Amino acid sequence: SRSLFVAVGYSGTIIRSTNTGLSFSVQTSGTTVTLRGVGCYSSTCVAVGSSGTILRSTNSGSSWLKITSPKTNTLYGVAFGSTTSGVIVGSSGTVLYTSDGGRTWKVGTTPSTYTMYSPVAIDSQRYLLVDSNGRFLASANGGKDWTFHSPSLSTGLYSFTLNASLGMAVGSYATQVLYTKP
């Protein structure tokens, strides 16, 4: 829903708005670890954080359950391309993918050992992300396998967003990269 906003943070904090951000309420997360990213598709939301923590909600963030993670690395971001397909990214080249709406997560393969940030879904199978070595990575099979999509900028990229045709990545030393969707 366009009126739903969910944010996460320190000590397991989750806040939620159902009125386009006019007011927020604190939700019980069941964890005290720092949560670093959240992504929603329809009524399913997934929050991720330190120590490989994965939380899942099937009611637009009202309540949360801990999901088993195949990794203990810090996780930084989540994106869903459909109600079933999603990816999680994290430290040391960690990429996880789901094909069952976030009930279970598997480890994806990537050529990067750097920290991954800001996954973006193009559709249910195609995803993009940036890493802390200044590279874009792409997956064409739901997050299972990843390839470099650009040469290294030799400066970290930490955030990426994409609309219908253009994207913007930002990083260290005020780096800004304009991305044109292929």
C-alpha distance (Angstrom), angle and dihedral (degrees) to the residues before:
residue distance angle dihedral
S1 . . .
R2 3.79 . .
S3 3.81 89.9 .
L4 3.85 94.2 58.3
F5 3.80 119.2 98.1
V6 3.82 123.3 175.8
A7 3.81 123.9 -177.9
V8 3.82 130.5 -179.4
G9 3.78 135.9 -163.8
Y10 3.79 151.7 134.0
S11 3.84 121.4 7.0
G12 3.79 94.6 8.0
T13 3.79 94.4 -56.1
I14 3.81 116.0 171.6
I15 3.78 121.9 175.3
R16 3.79 125.3 -177.2
S17 3.79 137.8 -166.4
T18 3.79 126.1 -169.2
N19 3.82 94.7 -179.4
T20 3.81 102.7 65.6
G21 3.81 92.8 -85.5
L22 3.80 98.8 -54.5
S23 3.81 88.7 125.4
F24 3.80 135.5 4.2
S25 3.79 133.5 -153.8
V26 3.80 127.8 -158.0
Q27 3.80 114.5 -115.4
T28 3.81 126.3 -155.0
S29 3.80 109.1 -110.8
G30 3.79 100.8 178.8
T31 3.81 92.1 -134.2
T32 3.79 138.3 85.6
V33 3.82 97.2 -157.7
T34 3.78 120.4 108.7
L35 3.79 110.8 -92.3
R36 3.81 112.7 -146.6
G37 3.80 107.3 179.2
V38 3.79 144.1 18.9
G39 3.78 135.0 -171.3
C40 3.79 132.9 -178.1
Y41 3.78 136.9 -167.0
S42 3.78 117.7 -177.2
S43 3.83 105.5 -38.7
T44 3.83 95.7 -25.7
C45 3.80 117.2 96.8
V46 3.81 129.2 177.5
A47 3.82 124.6 -163.5
V48 3.82 123.0 -166.6
G49 3.78 137.7 -171.4
S50 3.77 150.9 132.8
S51 3.81 122.7 -3.1
G52 3.81 92.5 20.6
T53 3.79 92.4 -65.0
I54 3.82 115.4 174.8
L55 3.81 121.9 -179.4
R56 3.82 124.2 -176.2
S57 3.79 132.6 -160.8
T58 3.79 126.0 -172.4
N59 3.80 95.1 -175.1
S60 3.82 102.5 63.3
G61 3.80 94.0 -85.2
S62 3.81 100.1 -49.8
S63 3.81 93.7 121.2
W64 3.80 132.9 11.2
L65 3.82 137.6 -151.7
K66 3.79 127.3 -164.7
I67 3.82 114.1 -114.4
T68 3.80 124.0 -155.0
S69 3.79 111.1 -103.3
P70 3.81 122.9 -152.3
K71 3.84 88.9 -148.3
T72 3.81 135.6 50.4
N73 3.83 94.6 -157.8
T74 3.79 119.8 116.4
L75 3.80 109.2 -87.4
Y76 3.81 119.1 -146.2
G77 3.80 111.9 176.8
V78 3.80 147.6 21.2
A79 3.81 133.9 -161.8
F80 3.78 132.0 176.8
G81 3.81 123.9 -157.8
S82 3.81 94.4 -175.5
T83 3.79 140.7 -8.7
T84 3.82 88.9 -77.9
S85 3.84 106.7 28.6
G86 3.80 123.4 73.3
V87 3.81 144.9 141.4
I88 3.80 136.0 -146.6
V89 3.81 123.4 -160.9
G90 3.79 132.8 -162.3
S91 3.78 150.9 145.1
S92 3.82 126.7 -32.2
G93 3.81 94.1 22.4
T94 3.79 94.5 -54.4
V95 3.80 115.8 168.4
L96 3.80 122.5 166.5
Y97 3.79 126.5 -175.4
T98 3.80 136.7 -166.2
S99 3.78 132.8 -161.1
D100 3.81 95.7 -179.0
G101 3.79 103.2 62.2
G102 3.80 95.6 -87.3
R103 3.80 98.9 -54.5
T104 3.82 89.4 119.8
W105 3.81 132.9 14.5
K106 3.81 130.6 -153.0
V107 3.80 130.2 -164.2
G108 3.81 115.2 -102.4
T109 3.80 124.7 -150.3
T110 3.79 120.2 -115.1
P111 3.82 134.7 169.0
S112 3.83 91.4 -136.8
T113 3.79 126.6 86.7
Y114 3.81 92.3 -174.0
T115 3.79 125.9 102.3
M116 3.81 112.6 -80.0
Y117 3.82 123.0 -140.0
S118 3.80 142.6 -179.4
P119 3.80 106.7 12.1
V120 3.81 112.9 -158.7
A121 3.81 125.5 -163.4
I122 3.79 117.1 -138.9
D123 3.81 90.8 179.0
S124 3.82 136.8 -34.4
Q125 3.82 93.2 -62.6
R126 3.81 106.5 26.6
Y127 3.80 122.2 73.3
L128 3.80 136.1 166.4
L129 3.81 130.7 -161.6
V130 3.80 140.6 166.1
D131 3.79 129.8 -127.7
S132 3.79 134.6 -149.3
N133 3.82 90.1 -105.6
G134 3.80 91.8 65.2
R135 3.79 99.8 -101.4
F136 3.78 135.0 130.1
L137 3.80 115.1 -137.3
A138 3.81 126.5 -163.6
S139 3.79 136.5 -160.3
A140 3.80 124.6 -164.7
N141 3.81 97.2 -178.5
G142 3.80 106.9 59.9
G143 3.81 96.3 -78.1
K144 3.80 97.8 -55.5
D145 3.83 95.9 114.4
W146 3.83 128.9 23.6
T147 3.80 134.2 -165.4
F148 3.78 133.5 -173.2
H149 3.78 109.9 -93.5
S150 3.81 97.7 -172.2
P151 3.80 141.2 17.2
S152 3.79 116.8 -90.9
L153 3.79 117.0 -87.5
S154 3.83 89.5 -156.1
T155 3.79 88.8 -128.6
G156 3.76 125.8 85.9
L157 3.80 122.6 -97.5
Y158 3.80 114.0 -153.4
S159 3.78 108.8 170.0
F160 3.79 134.8 34.7
T161 3.78 134.6 177.7
L162 3.78 131.2 -180.0
N163 3.79 134.6 -167.5
A164 3.81 127.9 -176.4
S165 3.80 95.3 -56.0
L166 3.82 112.3 -6.7
G167 3.77 135.4 57.3
M168 3.79 136.4 -171.8
A169 3.78 127.7 -153.0
V170 3.80 124.3 -172.0
G171 3.76 131.6 -168.2
S172 3.79 150.1 139.9
Y173 3.80 122.0 -7.8
A174 3.83 91.6 17.1
T175 3.81 90.8 -63.4
Q176 3.79 113.3 174.7
V177 3.79 123.5 -176.7
L178 3.79 124.6 -170.3
Y179 3.80 111.4 -148.0
T180 3.81 124.8 -160.2
K181 3.79 113.8 -156.3
P182 3.83 112.0 -122.0
